Amino acid sequence: MDEPKSILPDTPENRALVENVHPAGWVNPDPSGRYNLVVVGAGTAGLVCAAGAAGLGAKVALVERHLMGGDCLNVGCVPSKGIIRAARAVFDARTAQPFGIDNTEALGFDFGRAMERMRSLRSSISRHDSARRFRDELGVDVYFGQAAFTASDCIAVGSRQLYFHRAAICTGTRAAAPQIPGLADAGFRTNETIFSLTALPPRMAVIGAGPIGCELAQAFARFGCKVTLIELGHQILGREDRDAAEILHDALIREGIALQLGVEILRVEQRKGEKVVVLRDNGAEVEVAVDEILVGIGRLPNLEGLDLERGGIACTAQGITVGETLQTSNPRAYAAGDVCSPYKFTHTADAMARILIANALFMGQQRTSALTIPWCTYTDPEIAHVGMYEHDARGKGVEVTTLTVPLTEVDRAVLDGDSQGFARVHLKKGTDTILGATIVARHAGDMISELSLAISGKIGLRAIAATIHPYPTQAEVIRKLADAYNRTRLTPFVRKVLSGWLQWQRSGS
């Protein structure tokens, strides 16, 4: 079998994690007969495919060459949110003077303990994704090793040949590295290595102001690291509305993060034990000296070693080519998750895996185009979005009405000290049909689901206006959006009619 992997640092928590997701001494089973489904990759999409299919009675094989749980568990969502929570805790404590708390300047912080907490929680969560659970509780044949197609209906794992009725390719993506002179020699970290740190670097450069870059830049700055966030574009979170990004931009500046936007990275140099990122900004060279460099500029599909051509499966540099039913160029093979989707989110991989099961095993015709996909950047404040942006709608020739309610109008946000933000909906003009929505708030990710449900369920703002929301909550901002829509229906003509009716009532009494 493939040798078990490791996660640094070598701690009891990480050893327990690896024992769950790539156990030492694991013996791959001997295949007997054809599988209903062979799943390649045990990240979110692969685990959902395997568990879901097995739960419906399918004979399932699951192949993983590294760690079960994929990026999300091991080097993505789980560890990042663990340290983001620690960063929020220390930030709240140090900015608690308005709430009557004294001596916040003397507050201590132990980075090592925060990372230990993250590792401990990650290890406990890993039981859900463990090899033994999938084998013993779910009845899945779990194989560790490199999967490679040998025919349109067969995948090899070492000397074992796994014949299948259907295959699911769920191999995910990995961090991309920019071709910057000197970067590789100087050394850098990605999401795959940043969570191995045991000591807080005094200075860090973060290359890329997308979701990963912004989240981790803010977290490390709150820990006390001097952070420089570098972005070639002129806006952080370039796909978000400018005013939404500007709220976070201002928050990062207030928290001491140096922003270098609209710059070109010329090279990275090593000087006397430090790394120097050399930039060009408006024609002038700028040097940023740091101890660590974190790169967060994008993802590359994991296709190496799969021998896709032998399986008759087409792919590009962006990943495996699939149709809306997730079928590949080989009618027996499907794909789900980051390896074939432009929406590289755990919840999207989960949703695609459910479509794959229905289509691959039960002759379904479910389509990815029917999915309503929300997303959230877990900064402080968070920025969550679902559906179309205004420019998307106008690009499709759809006229929109945009309504925005600032959090300064929401009592609970004011009382919480969280009034920097807003909620916004884009409506099909002349209707209450929600085309898209954005929320900027401390808990925007928890709040966006109401609007996601409205879009997927074709529920208009009038229904939300008629729904009682508990007071005081920050989610009340969504009801206020609905109230704002109802006010737009009060045209001068309607107002005149209502006024006349009320006048008649007075005269008749």
Phi, psi and omega in degrees: 000167175293141181294143179297150182267178178222158174234130180271151357284165180281092182234164177303322181294317181288326176294321177294322177300309182295325179297333175281314193259351171201075189295143174292141177076012180296134178252119178294141180289165173267120182294143177228108179081181184275138176275145169295321184213127169251121183255127179253113181107123184248041167276199185303308183298316182293319180294319179294318176301311184293311182294317182294315181294316179296322179295338178266004175102005181283151170274117192235138169245141179234125184244130178221130182267347185231258185237127173297148187100339175061199181300318187305307181289313195272319186221021184227246189306311187294303180295324182295318180289333174298315181280332175297321178295319178297319180295322179293322180298314181290325178295315180298320180294322184279348179243030187266007182303318180298341180266008175091014181262128184259170175060032179290337180293334183270006183297131177268161178211136181243103181299320181300319180291323177297318179290325177297318177301314179301314182297321180294316180292320178299318180297318181292322179293331186296343179299329180294332184256014190284152179298318182293323177297315181293325179284308192276324184264326185257347177077025180267137172280114184258124179243133171255132180146177179280126175271139178215131176291136173247345178197178182291346181229024183212138176235134178260139170233100188064234181270357184269135180253119181254106178274143186221153168280317176221152175236149176236117180264114186225052190274354172072201182224173176224166182294136176271149179242131180286152178272077180253124180307129176087349184294312182297320180293323181287330182092141180209167179243154172234186175299340182282345182232346185294331183277003174272354181297140174246346177232142181286122176291138180297324183223142180216138170257132177248118181262115181110115182256041169275195183303312181297313182298315181293317181299311185283329175300313181293318181299311182291326176296321179292332176288340181118004176282141175276111190249135170244123181257120188247129182219130180291328177283174183265006181216139170288155180047065190299338181275348183274160175304143185300317183291332174293313179296326182293328177297315177292319177309311182294323178296318180296320178297315180300329182271008171091010178279131177274122180259129174242097184250149178067034183246167174246132177271115183277316184188170173236131181241155175250125182221115172050049175083001177238163180252133183241117177268121182259123184246158167246119182233111181055041176088347182256146176277136178235135180250135178239110181267128184218173176259333179222151174236127176250128181252127177218072188244003180147183186229152175239141182288145177271097182239349186296139174080356183279344183052052185299328182296327179288339175265001180070035186246121182277146177209166175229183177296341180273346179139194181283137181276123179228157170272186183292340176271002180076011176281139177271188177292344170264116184301339179276345188246138178235168176217153179209156176089199188300332185293345181224004186242140173286344181261096189265073180233149178301316183292332176289319177300318177301311181296320179294323179298323179293322175296318181300315180302312182297317185282319185285322187256338188232023174059029178287166176231035178292147187234142180292336180295342179277352183285139169256112190249109171274162171211164183212139169260123192268053172271190177229102006284159174283154174236115182242146181215151173212145176077209185277149161274167181299320181291331175297312182297314181295327177295336177264008179077020180258121177282139185233156167245126182252130177240136181226133175239119178286151179292346175296345178264005182249116188303315184295322178297320178295315181295326179282349187075025184241042189268007176273099180159186181196168168238142186218140172232148171250121182251147170297125189305134179085001181224175173256017180287124183274120178266328182193164182206149175226136174234130172244110184193165183297328180240042183300323181298328178281339186267337188290340186295328178299320180283329174297316177298319180299319180291311183292328180267004180055046177259125183275174181295333179297323178293323178293322178297328181274358180265126181285125176254137181296142177246138357263129173223156176290333179294348176299341179300332179289320175295324178296327173299317179295320176297322178297322176297316181299327178293331178291339179281346180275073181288164177306323179293315179296319178299319181295318179297314181296320179297320178295318178300314180294323176297320178296322178299318181295319182290329182283341182279000000 
